C-alpha cells in the first residue's frame, strides 16, 4: 500500500494510454463515485458533476473534439494536441468534469468569489480522481478542450450525451494503462515553493 506522498509522486501526466487493467468498468466507476462523493466543496455545495465515458462513448467524444479542434489549432500546437486526442481513443475511458451552474449560483457568493469557489470545487474533484486512478495503477492526463460555457464550446458534448444545459465542462481526463512512463520531472527549490514563518 502506497503512502499518500508516494501516491502524489506516482500521479503523473501520461499520454501513451492503453486498455490493460485488472479493474472492470464498474470497479473504476464505483471508485470515481466514492471519491467524488467525499471531495470537499465550498459550503458543502457539491456543485461538481462527473461523467465517465467508456468504449464507443469515449471514441465518439474524442472524434468530436478532434473535428472541432482541427479548425482551431494550427502548426506545432495542432501536431502536439492532435496526438493527445487520437491517443485518448486508445485509453480505457475518459472522465469529464463539469460544474452545474444552477447549483453554483445557489452558493452564498457572487462575482470573483463565486468563480473561485467553482474552480476550487472542480479542481478538488479532478485531483482526487487523478490520485484514485493512480492508486489503481492507471495513467491519466488533464485536458481542457472545448471549454467555454458562455461561448457555447461545450454545447456539442452536452448534446451528445443528453446532459443538462446547466452543465459547464471544465476539463477532461483520459485514463488507461500506462504504455509509456512519464519522463524525469524537475522541481524548483522547496524553500521557494513553501515558506514558513513562526513570528
TORPA-4810 file (N, C-alpha, C, O; in nm, 3 decimals):
<nodes>
NODE_1_0.085_-0.120_0.000_0.000_0.000_0.000_0.088_0.125_0.000_0.176_0.139_0.085_X
NODE_2_0.065_0.213_-0.094_0.143_0.336_-0.105_0.105_0.434_0.004_-0.011_0.440_0.046_X
NODE_3_0.204_0.510_0.051_0.172_0.622_0.139_0.111_0.733_0.053_0.115_0.726_-0.070_X
NODE_4_0.055_0.833_0.118_-0.007_0.941_0.042_0.096_1.014_-0.042_0.070_1.046_-0.158_X
NODE_5_0.214_1.040_0.014_0.318_1.111_-0.061_0.363_1.028_-0.181_0.385_1.082_-0.289_X
NODE_6_0.377_0.898_-0.162_0.415_0.811_-0.274_0.310_0.814_-0.384_0.343_0.809_-0.502_X
NODE_7_0.184_0.821_-0.345_0.075_0.828_-0.443_0.079_0.961_-0.518_0.057_0.964_-0.639_X
NODE_8_0.107_1.069_-0.447_0.119_1.200_-0.511_0.235_1.199_-0.611_0.223_1.256_-0.720_X
NODE_9_0.345_1.134_-0.575_0.460_1.125_-0.666_0.428_1.037_-0.787_0.477_1.062_-0.897_X
NODE_10_0.347_0.934_-0.766_0.312_0.840_-0.873_0.223_0.906_-0.978_0.231_0.872_-1.097_X
NODE_11_0.139_0.999_-0.935_0.048_1.066_-1.027_0.124_1.155_-1.122_0.182_1.255_-1.079_X
NODE_12_0.125_1.122_-1.246_0.193_1.200_-1.349_0.102_1.215_-1.470_0.003_1.143_-1.482_X
NODE_13_0.135_1.306_-1.559_0.062_1.319_-1.685_0.111_1.211_-1.780_0.226_1.211_-1.822_X
NODE_14_0.021_1.118_-1.812_0.054_1.006_-1.900_-0.029_1.021_-2.028_-0.151_1.032_-2.023_X
NODE_15_0.040_1.020_-2.142_-0.027_1.040_-2.270_-0.035_0.912_-2.353_-0.124_0.900_-2.437_X
NODE_16_0.056_0.818_-2.330_0.051_0.689_-2.401_-0.031_0.593_-2.317_0.020_0.531_-2.223_X
NODE_17_-0.158_0.581_-2.351_-0.253_0.504_-2.270_-0.301_0.380_-2.344_-0.312_0.380_-2.467_X
NODE_18_-0.330_0.275_-2.268_-0.383_0.152_-2.325_-0.503_0.103_-2.246_-0.557_0.175_-2.162_X
NODE_19_-0.545_-0.020_-2.274_-0.667_-0.074_-2.214_-0.641_-0.191_-2.119_-0.734_-0.262_-2.081_X
NODE_20_-0.515_-0.212_-2.082_-0.480_-0.325_-1.995_-0.499_-0.285_-1.849_-0.426_-0.201_-1.797_X
NODE_21_-0.597_-0.346_-1.783_-0.622_-0.316_-1.642_-0.687_-0.435_-1.574_-0.764_-0.508_-1.635_X
NODE_22_-0.655_-0.453_-1.447_-0.719_-0.559_-1.369_-0.857_-0.519_-1.320_-0.931_-0.601_-1.266_X
NODE_23_-0.892_-0.392_-1.339_-1.019_-0.340_-1.289_-1.125_-0.335_-1.399_-1.095_-0.301_-1.514_X
NODE_24_-1.247_-0.369_-1.363_-1.358_-0.363_-1.457_-1.410_-0.219_-1.468_-1.374_-0.133_-1.388_X
NODE_25_-1.493_-0.196_-1.568_-1.554_-0.063_-1.584_-1.635_-0.027_-1.459_-1.635_0.088_-1.415_X
NODE_26_-1.705_-0.125_-1.403_-1.784_-0.100_-1.283_-1.696_-0.063_-1.165_-1.729_0.028_-1.088_X
NODE_27_-1.584_-0.133_-1.149_-1.494_-0.103_-1.037_-1.434_0.037_-1.052_-1.420_0.109_-0.953_X
NODE_28_-1.399_0.074_-1.172_-1.345_0.209_-1.195_-1.451_0.314_-1.167_-1.425_0.414_-1.100_X
NODE_29_-1.571_0.291_-1.218_-1.681_0.386_-1.197_-1.715_0.398_-1.049_-1.736_0.509_-0.999_X
NODE_30_-1.720_0.286_-0.979_-1.751_0.288_-0.836_-1.647_0.368_-0.759_-1.680_0.444_-0.668_X
NODE_31_-1.519_0.352_-0.797_-1.413_0.425_-0.727_-1.426_0.575_-0.753_-1.410_0.655_-0.661_X
NODE_32_-1.456_0.613_-0.877_-1.475_0.755_-0.908_-1.591_0.810_-0.827_-1.581_0.919_-0.771_X
NODE_33_-1.700_0.737_-0.820_-1.816_0.784_-0.743_-1.783_0.800_-0.595_-1.821_0.899_-0.533_X
NODE_34_-1.712_0.703_-0.539_-1.674_0.710_-0.397_-1.590_0.833_-0.369_-1.612_0.903_-0.270_X
NODE_35_-1.494_0.857_-0.457_-1.400_0.969_-0.437_-1.471_1.103_-0.451_-1.456_1.190_-0.366_X
NODE_36_-1.549_1.120_-0.559_-1.617_1.247_-0.583_-1.715_1.279_-0.469_-1.732_1.395_-0.431_X
NODE_37_-1.777_1.176_-0.415_-1.871_1.195_-0.304_-1.803_1.257_-0.183_-1.864_1.336_-0.111_X
NODE_38_-1.676_1.223_-0.161_-1.605_1.268_-0.041_-1.525_1.396_-0.061_-1.466_1.449_0.034_X
NODE_39_-1.522_1.447_-0.183_-1.443_1.567_-0.212_-1.505_1.689_-0.144_-1.627_1.708_-0.152_X
NODE_40_-1.425_1.772_-0.079_-1.480_1.892_-0.016_-1.521_1.996_-0.119_-1.463_2.005_-0.227_X
NODE_41_-1.623_2.075_-0.084_-1.667_2.184_-0.171_-1.709_2.301_-0.083_-1.748_2.283_0.032_X
NODE_42_-1.701_2.420_-0.139_-1.736_2.541_-0.064_-1.881_2.532_-0.015_-1.972_2.506_-0.093_X
NODE_43_-1.899_2.554_0.114_-2.032_2.548_0.176_-2.100_2.412_0.156_-2.223_2.402_0.162_X
NODE_44_-2.020_2.308_0.133_-2.074_2.175_0.100_-2.174_2.185_-0.014_-2.277_2.118_-0.015_X
NODE_45_-2.142_2.272_-0.111_-2.234_2.299_-0.221_-2.246_2.184_-0.320_-2.348_2.172_-0.389_X
NODE_46_-2.142_2.099_-0.329_-2.146_1.981_-0.415_-2.191_2.015_-0.558_-2.283_1.954_-0.613_X
NODE_47_-2.124_2.114_-0.615_-2.161_2.165_-0.747_-2.102_2.085_-0.863_-2.146_2.098_-0.977_X
NODE_48_-2.003_2.001_-0.834_-1.931_1.929_-0.939_-2.012_1.811_-0.990_-2.074_1.739_-0.913_X
NODE_49_-2.009_1.793_-1.122_-2.074_1.678_-1.186_-1.969_1.609_-1.272_-1.891_1.674_-1.341_X
NODE_50_-1.968_1.476_-1.267_-1.867_1.397_-1.337_-1.936_1.296_-1.428_-2.034_1.233_-1.389_X
NODE_51_-1.883_1.282_-1.549_-1.933_1.184_-1.646_-1.816_1.093_-1.684_-1.708_1.141_-1.718_X
NODE_52_-1.838_0.962_-1.678_-1.734_0.867_-1.714_-1.772_0.801_-1.847_-1.881_0.746_-1.861_X
NODE_53_-1.680_0.807_-1.943_-1.704_0.751_-2.077_-1.618_0.628_-2.099_-1.499_0.627_-2.064_X
NODE_54_-1.677_0.525_-2.156_-1.603_0.405_-2.195_-1.636_0.371_-2.341_-1.737_0.417_-2.395_X
NODE_55_-1.552_0.291_-2.401_-1.579_0.225_-2.530_-1.624_0.325_-2.637_-1.556_0.424_-2.663_X
NODE_56_-1.740_0.297_-2.699_-1.786_0.379_-2.811_-1.812_0.523_-2.769_-1.787_0.616_-2.846_X
NODE_57_-1.862_0.542_-2.647_-1.886_0.678_-2.599_-1.755_0.756_-2.591_-1.750_0.874_-2.625_X
NODE_58_-1.649_0.690_-2.547_-1.518_0.754_-2.540_-1.468_0.790_-2.680_-1.418_0.901_-2.702_X
NODE_59_-1.481_0.697_-2.774_-1.438_0.724_-2.912_-1.518_0.838_-2.974_-1.462_0.926_-3.041_X
NODE_60_-1.647_0.836_-2.951_-1.735_0.939_-3.007_-1.698_1.077_-2.954_-1.696_1.175_-3.029_X
NODE_61_-1.668_1.084_-2.826_-1.630_1.211_-2.765_-1.502_1.265_-2.827_-1.495_1.382_-2.865_X
NODE_62_-1.399_1.179_-2.838_-1.271_1.228_-2.889_-1.274_1.255_-3.039_-1.199_1.339_-3.087_X
NODE_63_-1.360_1.186_-3.113_-1.381_1.222_-3.255_-1.439_1.361_-3.266_-1.400_1.440_-3.352_X
NODE_64_-1.533_1.391_-3.176_-1.595_1.524_-3.174_-1.491_1.632_-3.142_-1.485_1.735_-3.209_X
NODE_65_-1.409_1.607_-3.039_-1.305_1.703_-3.002_-1.209_1.725_-3.119_-1.173_1.839_-3.150_X
NODE_66_-1.169_1.618_-3.182_-1.077_1.626_-3.296_-1.137_1.711_-3.409_-1.069_1.797_-3.464_X
NODE_67_-1.264_1.686_-3.442_-1.330_1.759_-3.551_-1.339_1.908_-3.523_-1.324_1.990_-3.613_X
NODE_68_-1.364_1.943_-3.397_-1.373_2.085_-3.360_-1.235_2.150_-3.359_-1.215_2.257_-3.415_X
NODE_69_-1.140_2.083_-3.296_-1.009_2.144_-3.275_-0.924_2.154_-3.401_-0.833_2.237_-3.408_X
NODE_70_-0.952_2.071_-3.501_-0.873_2.081_-3.626_-0.898_2.213_-3.697_-0.819_2.254_-3.782_X
NODE_71_-1.008_2.279_-3.662_-1.038_2.410_-3.720_-0.993_2.525_-3.631_-1.010_2.642_-3.665_X
NODE_72_-0.934_2.489_-3.516_-0.894_2.591_-3.418_-0.742_2.596_-3.402_-0.682_2.704_-3.402_X
NODE_73_-0.681_2.478_-3.388_-0.538_2.470_-3.362_-0.459_2.463_-3.492_-0.507_2.409_-3.592_X
NODE_74_-0.338_2.516_-3.491_-0.255_2.517_-3.611_-0.111_2.481_-3.578_-0.068_2.489_-3.463_X
NODE_75_-0.037_2.441_-3.681_0.108_2.421_-3.672_0.150_2.322_-3.565_0.092_2.215_-3.551_X
NODE_76_0.254_2.359_-3.491_0.311_2.272_-3.389_0.211_2.240_-3.279_0.211_2.129_-3.224_X
NODE_77_0.127_2.337_-3.246_0.027_2.314_-3.141_-0.070_2.204_-3.184_-0.107_2.118_-3.104_X
NODE_78_-0.112_2.207_-3.312_-0.201_2.102_-3.363_-0.130_1.967_-3.362_-0.190_1.866_-3.326_X
NODE_79_-0.005_1.965_-3.402_0.070_1.839_-3.405_0.075_1.776_-3.266_0.056_1.656_-3.251_X
NODE_80_0.099_1.858_-3.167_0.108_1.807_-3.030_-0.028_1.765_-2.977_-0.043_1.655_-2.923_X
NODE_81_-0.127_1.851_-2.992_-0.258_1.826_-2.933_-0.337_1.718_-3.007_-0.412_1.643_-2.944_X
NODE_82_-0.321_1.709_-3.138_-0.396_1.607_-3.212_-0.351_1.468_-3.170_-0.430_1.374_-3.171_X
NODE_83_-0.223_1.454_-3.131_-0.175_1.326_-3.081_-0.241_1.288_-2.951_-0.269_1.170_-2.927_X
NODE_84_-0.266_1.386_-2.866_-0.335_1.360_-2.739_-0.478_1.315_-2.767_-0.528_1.223_-2.703_X
NODE_85_-0.544_1.380_-2.863_-0.683_1.345_-2.896_-0.693_1.204_-2.950_-0.776_1.125_-2.904_X
NODE_86_-0.610_1.171_-3.048_-0.617_1.038_-3.107_-0.570_0.932_-3.008_-0.624_0.821_-3.004_X
NODE_87_-0.470_0.966_-2.927_-0.423_0.872_-2.826_-0.526_0.842_-2.719_-0.528_0.733_-2.662_X
NODE_88_-0.613_0.938_-2.693_-0.717_0.920_-2.591_-0.820_0.816_-2.634_-0.891_0.760_-2.550_X
NODE_89_-0.829_0.791_-2.763_-0.920_0.686_-2.811_-0.865_0.546_-2.781_-0.939_0.448_-2.784_X
NODE_90_-0.735_0.538_-2.753_-0.673_0.410_-2.718_-0.686_0.379_-2.569_-0.647_0.272_-2.524_X
NODE_91_-0.741_0.473_-2.494_-0.750_0.461_-2.349_-0.870_0.374_-2.308_-0.954_0.338_-2.391_X
NODE_92_-0.874_0.341_-2.180_-0.990_0.270_-2.126_-1.112_0.361_-2.130_-1.223_0.317_-2.163_X
NODE_93_-1.091_0.487_-2.097_-1.204_0.580_-2.094_-1.160_0.721_-2.063_-1.041_0.752_-2.062_X
NODE_94_-1.257_0.806_-2.038_-1.232_0.947_-2.007_-1.330_0.993_-1.901_-1.448_0.960_-1.904_X
NODE_95_-1.280_1.071_-1.807_-1.366_1.134_-1.707_-1.386_1.279_-1.749_-1.289_1.353_-1.769_X
NODE_96_-1.511_1.320_-1.763_-1.543_1.460_-1.794_-1.584_1.531_-1.665_-1.662_1.478_-1.587_X
NODE_97_-1.530_1.650_-1.645_-1.559_1.727_-1.524_-1.643_1.849_-1.559_-1.606_1.930_-1.644_X
NODE_98_-1.756_1.861_-1.491_-1.849_1.973_-1.513_-1.879_2.042_-1.380_-1.858_1.986_-1.272_X
NODE_99_-1.927_2.165_-1.390_-1.991_2.233_-1.279_-2.135_2.262_-1.318_-2.160_2.308_-1.429_X
NODE_100_-2.228_2.236_-1.228_-2.369_2.266_-1.253_-2.392_2.412_-1.216_-2.398_2.447_-1.098_X
NODE_101_-2.406_2.497_-1.317_-2.417_2.641_-1.293_-2.537_2.677_-1.207_-2.533_2.773_-1.131_X
NODE_102_-2.643_2.600_-1.218_-2.762_2.625_-1.135_-2.728_2.610_-0.987_-2.774_2.689_-0.904_X
NODE_103_-2.646_2.509_-0.955_-2.606_2.487_-0.816_-2.499_2.588_-0.774_-2.497_2.631_-0.659_X
NODE_104_-2.412_2.624_-0.866_-2.308_2.723_-0.836_-2.372_2.854_-0.793_-2.325_2.919_-0.699_X
NODE_105_-2.478_2.894_-0.862_-2.544_3.021_-0.833_-2.618_3.021_-0.700_-2.659_3.127_-0.652_X
NODE_106_-2.636_2.904_-0.641_-2.702_2.895_-0.510_-2.605_2.919_-0.395_-2.647_2.940_-0.281_X
NODE_107_-2.475_2.915_-0.425_-2.377_2.939_-0.319_-2.388_3.083_-0.270_-2.419_3.173_-0.348_X
NODE_108_-2.362_3.107_-0.141_-2.369_3.244_-0.089_-2.246_3.325_-0.127_-2.168_3.367_-0.041_X
NODE_109_-2.230_3.346_-0.257_-2.115_3.421_-0.308_-2.149_3.472_-0.447_-2.235_3.418_-0.516_X
NODE_110_-2.079_3.579_-0.487_-2.101_3.635_-0.619_-1.968_3.676_-0.680_-1.866_3.687_-0.611_X
NODE_111_-1.971_3.697_-0.812_-1.855_3.752_-0.881_-1.730_3.667_-0.869_-1.733_3.546_-0.891_X
NODE_112_-1.620_3.733_-0.835_-1.490_3.668_-0.828_-1.491_3.554_-0.727_-1.431_3.449_-0.752_X
NODE_113_-1.557_3.573_-0.614_-1.560_3.470_-0.510_-1.636_3.346_-0.560_-1.593_3.234_-0.534_X
NODE_114_-1.746_3.366_-0.628_-1.821_3.253_-0.682_-1.737_3.175_-0.783_-1.736_3.052_-0.783_X
NODE_115_-1.666_3.248_-0.868_-1.580_3.183_-0.968_-1.469_3.103_-0.900_-1.437_2.992_-0.941_X
NODE_116_-1.410_3.162_-0.795_-1.304_3.092_-0.722_-1.357_2.964_-0.658_-1.293_2.860_-0.666_X
NODE_117_-1.473_2.972_-0.595_-1.532_2.853_-0.531_-1.561_2.745_-0.635_-1.533_2.627_-0.613_X
NODE_118_-1.616_2.787_-0.748_-1.649_2.691_-0.855_-1.523_2.619_-0.903_-1.521_2.497_-0.914_X
NODE_119_-1.420_2.697_-0.932_-1.295_2.638_-0.982_-1.231_2.548_-0.877_-1.181_2.441_-0.909_X
NODE_120_-1.234_2.592_-0.750_-1.177_2.512_-0.642_-1.253_2.381_-0.624_-1.192_2.275_-0.607_X
NODE_121_-1.385_2.388_-0.628_-1.466_2.267_-0.615_-1.426_2.164_-0.721_-1.405_2.047_-0.692_X
NODE_122_-1.416_2.212_-0.845_-1.386_2.120_-0.955_-1.243_2.070_-0.948_-1.217_1.952_-0.975_X
NODE_123_-1.150_2.157_-0.913_-1.010_2.117_-0.904_-0.991_2.010_-0.797_-0.912_1.917_-0.814_X
NODE_124_-1.062_2.024_-0.685_-1.055_1.921_-0.581_-1.097_1.785_-0.636_-1.032_1.684_-0.609_X
NODE_125_-1.205_1.783_-0.713_-1.254_1.658_-0.771_-1.155_1.603_-0.874_-1.130_1.483_-0.878_X
NODE_126_-1.100_1.691_-0.955_-1.004_1.649_-1.058_-0.883_1.580_-0.993_-0.843_1.471_-1.035_X
NODE_127_-0.827_1.644_-0.893_-0.707_1.589_-0.831_-0.738_1.460_-0.755_-0.659_1.365_-0.760_X
NODE_128_-0.850_1.457_-0.687_-0.888_1.336_-0.612_-0.908_1.218_-0.706_-0.862_1.107_-0.677_X
NODE_129_-0.975_1.240_-0.817_-0.997_1.132_-0.915_-0.863_1.088_-0.974_-0.840_0.969_-0.993_X
NODE_130_-0.776_1.184_-1.004_-0.645_1.152_-1.061_-0.565_1.064_-0.966_-0.502_0.967_-1.009_X
NODE_131_-0.566_1.096_-0.837_-0.497_1.015_-0.738_-0.559_0.876_-0.728_-0.488_0.777_-0.715_X
NODE_132_-0.691_0.870_-0.733_-0.760_0.741_-0.727_-0.722_0.652_-0.845_-0.700_0.532_-0.828_X
NODE_133_-0.713_0.711_-0.963_-0.672_0.635_-1.081_-0.528_0.587_-1.066_-0.495_0.474_-1.102_X
NODE_134_-0.442_0.674_-1.015_-0.302_0.635_-0.994_-0.293_0.519_-0.895_-0.212_0.428_-0.912_X
NODE_135_-0.377_0.523_-0.793_-0.378_0.415_-0.695_-0.418_0.282_-0.759_-0.378_0.175_-0.712_X
NODE_136_-0.497_0.289_-0.866_-0.540_0.170_-0.939_-0.442_0.135_-1.051_-0.473_0.054_-1.139_X
NODE_137_-0.323_0.197_-1.048_-0.220_0.176_-1.150_-0.265_0.217_-1.290_-0.223_0.159_-1.389_X
NODE_138_-0.349_0.317_-1.296_-0.396_0.372_-1.423_-0.334_0.510_-1.445_-0.329_0.592_-1.353_X
NODE_139_-0.287_0.534_-1.565_-0.232_0.664_-1.600_-0.342_0.756_-1.650_-0.448_0.710_-1.692_X
NODE_140_-0.317_0.885_-1.646_-0.416_0.982_-1.692_-0.346_1.115_-1.722_-0.231_1.135_-1.686_X
NODE_141_-0.418_1.203_-1.788_-0.373_1.341_-1.806_-0.495_1.430_-1.799_-0.608_1.384_-1.816_X
NODE_142_-0.472_1.558_-1.773_-0.583_1.653_-1.761_-0.583_1.744_-1.882_-0.484_1.810_-1.911_X
NODE_143_-0.696_1.748_-1.953_-0.709_1.825_-2.076_-0.821_1.929_-2.064_-0.908_1.918_-1.978_X
NODE_144_-0.815_2.029_-2.152_-0.913_2.139_-2.147_-0.958_2.177_-2.288_-0.944_2.292_-2.329_X
NODE_145_-1.012_2.081_-2.360_-1.065_2.105_-2.494_-1.212_2.146_-2.487_-1.287_2.098_-2.402_X
NODE_146_-1.252_2.235_-2.577_-1.392_2.275_-2.593_-1.454_2.330_-2.464_-1.574_2.315_-2.441_X
NODE_147_-1.371_2.392_-2.380_-1.427_2.453_-2.259_-1.466_2.597_-2.291_-1.401_2.663_-2.372_X
NODE_148_-1.570_2.644_-2.228_-1.621_2.779_-2.254_-1.772_2.777_-2.263_-1.828_2.770_-2.372_X
NODE_149_-1.836_2.783_-2.148_-1.982_2.775_-2.141_-2.048_2.893_-2.211_-2.140_2.876_-2.291_X
NODE_150_-2.001_3.013_-2.181_-2.063_3.133_-2.236_-2.055_3.136_-2.389_-2.147_3.184_-2.455_X
NODE_151_-1.945_3.084_-2.444_-1.927_3.082_-2.590_-1.996_2.961_-2.654_-2.003_2.951_-2.776_X
NODE_152_-2.045_2.869_-2.573_-2.113_2.751_-2.625_-2.020_2.642_-2.674_-2.062_2.553_-2.748_X
NODE_153_-1.892_2.648_-2.633_-1.795_2.550_-2.682_-1.824_2.408_-2.635_-1.787_2.311_-2.702_X
NODE_154_-1.890_2.395_-2.520_-1.918_2.261_-2.467_-2.057_2.210_-2.504_-2.099_2.103_-2.460_X
NODE_155_-2.128_2.288_-2.585_-2.266_2.252_-2.622_-2.273_2.117_-2.693_-2.362_2.036_-2.664_X
NODE_156_-2.180_2.091_-2.785_-2.182_1.966_-2.861_-2.167_1.845_-2.772_-2.230_1.742_-2.795_X
NODE_157_-2.084_1.856_-2.669_-2.064_1.746_-2.575_-2.191_1.720_-2.497_-2.231_1.605_-2.478_X
NODE_158_-2.256_1.825_-2.450_-2.380_1.808_-2.372_-2.489_1.747_-2.458_-2.565_1.663_-2.410_X
NODE_159_-2.499_1.790_-2.582_-2.599_1.733_-2.673_-2.570_1.585_-2.701_-2.663_1.505_-2.708_X
NODE_160_-2.443_1.551_-2.716_-2.402_1.414_-2.747_-2.448_1.316_-2.640_-2.489_1.204_-2.671_X
NODE_161_-2.440_1.358_-2.513_-2.473_1.268_-2.403_-2.600_1.310_-2.328_-2.628_1.260_-2.219_X
NODE_162_-2.676_1.400_-2.389_-2.804_1.443_-2.332_-2.788_1.493_-2.188_-2.862_1.454_-2.098_X
NODE_163_-2.690_1.579_-2.169_-2.663_1.636_-2.037_-2.737_1.768_-2.021_-2.768_1.835_-2.119_X
NODE_164_-2.765_1.807_-1.897_-2.838_1.932_-1.873_-2.766_2.054_-1.930_-2.643_2.059_-1.932_X
NODE_165_-2.842_2.149_-1.974_-2.787_2.274_-2.028_-2.706_2.347_-1.922_-2.614_2.422_-1.956_X
NODE_166_-2.738_2.327_-1.794_-2.670_2.399_-1.686_-2.529_2.346_-1.659_-2.455_2.406_-1.581_X
NODE_167_-2.491_2.235_-1.722_-2.357_2.180_-1.701_-2.254_2.261_-1.778_-2.271_2.288_-1.897_X
NODE_168_-2.147_2.299_-1.711_-2.034_2.369_-1.773_-1.912_2.277_-1.769_-1.864_2.244_-1.660_X
NODE_169_-1.861_2.237_-1.884_-1.746_2.148_-1.889_-1.617_2.226_-1.860_-1.589_2.327_-1.925_X
NODE_170_-1.539_2.177_-1.763_-1.415_2.243_-1.725_-1.291_2.164_-1.763_-1.184_2.222_-1.780_X
NODE_171_-1.303_2.031_-1.775_-1.182_1.953_-1.805_-1.220_1.811_-1.847_-1.333_1.766_-1.826_X
NODE_172_-1.121_1.743_-1.906_-1.137_1.602_-1.943_-1.012_1.528_-1.894_-0.902_1.582_-1.896_X
NODE_173_-1.032_1.403_-1.852_-0.922_1.322_-1.802_-0.924_1.183_-1.867_-0.985_1.091_-1.813_X
NODE_174_-0.858_1.168_-1.983_-0.846_1.033_-2.041_-0.758_0.947_-1.952_-0.658_0.994_-1.898_X
NODE_175_-0.795_0.819_-1.936_-0.720_0.731_-1.846_-0.710_0.591_-1.904_-0.795_0.547_-1.981_X
NODE_176_-0.606_0.521_-1.865_-0.586_0.385_-1.911_-0.456_0.328_-1.857_-0.393_0.388_-1.770_X
NODE_177_-0.417_0.214_-1.908_-0.290_0.155_-1.865_-0.174_0.242_-1.913_-0.183_0.307_-2.017_X
NODE_178_-0.068_0.242_-1.836_0.049_0.324_-1.868_0.134_0.249_-1.970_0.203_0.152_-1.936_X
NODE_179_0.130_0.294_-2.095_0.207_0.230_-2.202_0.345_0.291_-2.217_0.434_0.230_-2.276_X
NODE_180_0.363_0.411_-2.164_0.496_0.475_-2.162_0.502_0.566_-2.041_0.419_0.656_-2.024_X
NODE_181_0.602_0.543_-1.956_0.614_0.621_-1.833_0.646_0.767_-1.864_0.702_0.800_-1.969_X
NODE_182_0.610_0.853_-1.772_0.644_0.995_-1.784_0.794_1.013_-1.764_0.858_0.934_-1.695_X
NODE_183_0.850_1.116_-1.825_0.992_1.143_-1.812_1.026_1.204_-1.678_0.939_1.228_-1.594_X
NODE_184_1.155_1.230_-1.658_1.202_1.292_-1.534_1.139_1.430_-1.519_1.116_1.501_-1.617_X
NODE_185_1.111_1.466_-1.395_1.043_1.592_-1.368_1.132_1.681_-1.282_1.181_1.638_-1.178_X
NODE_186_1.154_1.805_-1.325_1.235_1.899_-1.248_1.147_1.970_-1.146_1.030_1.997_-1.171_X
NODE_187_1.205_1.999_-1.032_1.133_2.069_-0.926_1.209_2.194_-0.885_1.332_2.192_-0.875_X
NODE_188_1.137_2.301_-0.862_1.202_2.420_-0.810_1.235_2.396_-0.662_1.185_2.301_-0.602_X
NODE_189_1.317_2.482_-0.605_1.359_2.466_-0.467_1.238_2.469_-0.373_1.150_2.553_-0.387_X
NODE_190_1.236_2.376_-0.278_1.124_2.366_-0.184_1.104_2.493_-0.104_0.991_2.527_-0.069_X
NODE_191_1.214_2.565_-0.072_1.203_2.688_0.005_1.142_2.801_-0.075_1.093_2.898_-0.018_X
NODE_192_1.145_2.789_-0.208_1.079_2.888_-0.293_0.928_2.858_-0.297_0.846_2.949_-0.295_X
NODE_193_0.895_2.731_-0.305_0.754_2.692_-0.312_0.682_2.708_-0.179_0.567_2.753_-0.175_X
NODE_194_0.748_2.671_-0.071_0.683_2.670_0.060_0.767_2.754_0.158_0.880_2.718_0.190_X
NODE_195_0.711_2.863_0.205_0.779_2.948_0.302_0.715_2.927_0.439_0.595_2.905_0.450_X
NODE_196_0.796_2.933_0.542_0.750_2.910_0.679_0.786_3.028_0.766_0.899_3.076_0.762_X
NODE_197_0.690_3.075_0.846_0.711_3.184_0.941_0.657_3.141_1.077_0.551_3.079_1.085_X
NODE_198_0.727_3.173_1.180_0.674_3.143_1.314_0.678_3.266_1.404_0.660_3.255_1.526_X
NODE_199_0.701_3.383_1.346_0.700_3.507_1.423_0.630_3.615_1.344_0.618_3.728_1.392_X
</nodes>
